[in-house]
C-alpha cells in the first residue's frame, strides 16, 4: 500500500551499503525514489485510506512519513572505515603543518551549533551537502575558510581594531579589485580544507520551516496564516571538533606584517567563531564555534604578536615515551617523566597503531607496552592528550 523506497542503482549492487561513507549513501546510493516510476519520493502521495478505521489510517500515515525521514536518517552514521579515514586525514594534517615551522598555523575548535555547508548543491531532496570526493566525508573547503577570514578581518577593520588595514588584508589574501593585470597578486596565506570529526560519530538531520513560501515566490504578501512545510537537511552536530590549518608565505609580506600576521589571524578567527560563523545558514546561528585550543608548529617566533591568548595551548614532544595498551578497552596511553596522557581509543587509536607500522603495532598489542617512542602530546590545563607520533 505504501510506495517502496529504492535507490536508483543497478540490481547487481546489493541494497545494503553497510560501511559506505555518508557522502556515498547521500549521493550515489540515496534511497529516495518511488519504486517503478523513479519519481522523487518526497512527491509521493498517500494511498486512499479514507475508508479505513482511524487507528489504521494513523498507522499508515506515520509509516509513510517515517520512511521519508529514514531515507535521510540512514545517511547519517559514519561507519568504522569512515571514522578511521577522518582520523587519518586529521592526523596527516597535524603532521604536515609541523613541516612549515614558524610559517605554519593551527587552531582547534569545537562547534557550539550545528554546521551545514553545500546546501545549494543539487540533490533529490533539494538540499545538498558538501562531501569530499572520492572519500564521501563532510568537509569545509579551504576557499570557504579564506572567504570567512577575510570578511572577519574587514569587519574588524571597520570596527577600528589595530593592525587591520587594507594593506594588511590585501597582503594576506590578495586584492579583490584589480584594475590592471599587473596589479593582480596572490595573498600570502594558504588555507587547507577542514575535516570535522562529528560528535557521536554521525551527522544529524535538521529541519527548517519557511513560513512565507508564497511570499518568497512572489505570489502573495507575507501573512501569519500560511502553512509552513518542514524541509529536512543534513548537518554536522554541535560539539564536533574542527581543526583549521593555515600556511603563511611570510616572504611575500611587508616587513612589518612578517611579525604580525599570526596575531591578526588569532583576532580574525576569534571574531569569526563568535560573530560570523562558518558554512551555510550562519545568519540563524549555524556554524558558530568556540576555541578549544590553538597550536603553532613550532612555537611562534620571538616578537610575534598575539591578540587571543585564551587560544593558547602547549604542544610537547616526548622523545622516549612508553606506550601502554589496554586490550579490553583498546585504549592507548603514553607516559614520560612521571606524566601520563588520557586514553586514546577508537579511530584515533587505530590511526596511531597504523603509524607505528606492523612490527611495533604487533609488539604493542602482544606485550601491551612499547618503549622509547617519540610522541606528540597536547596539554590543556592539567589535561594531557596523546596526539600521535612525533615527526622524525
Secondary structure, 3 states (H helix, E strand, C coil): CCCCEEECCCCCCCCCCCCCCHHHHHHCCCEEEECCCCEEHHHCCCCCCCCCCHHHHHHHHHHHHHHHHHHHHCCCECCHHHHHHHHHHHHHHHHHHHCCHHHEEEEEEEECCCECCCCCCCCCCCCCCCEECCCCEECECHHHHHHHHHHHHHHHHHCCCCCCCHHHHHHHHCCCCCCCHHHCCCCCEEECCECCECHHHEEEEEEECCCCHHHHCCCCCCCCCCCCCCEEEEEECCCCEEEEEEEECHHHCCHHHHHCHHHHHHHHHHHHHHHHCCCCCHHHCCCCEEEEEEECCCCCCCCCCCCCHHHECEEEEEEEEEEEEECCCCEEEEEECCEECCCECCHHHHHHHHHHCHHHHHHHHHHCEEEEEEEEEEEECCEEEEEEECCC
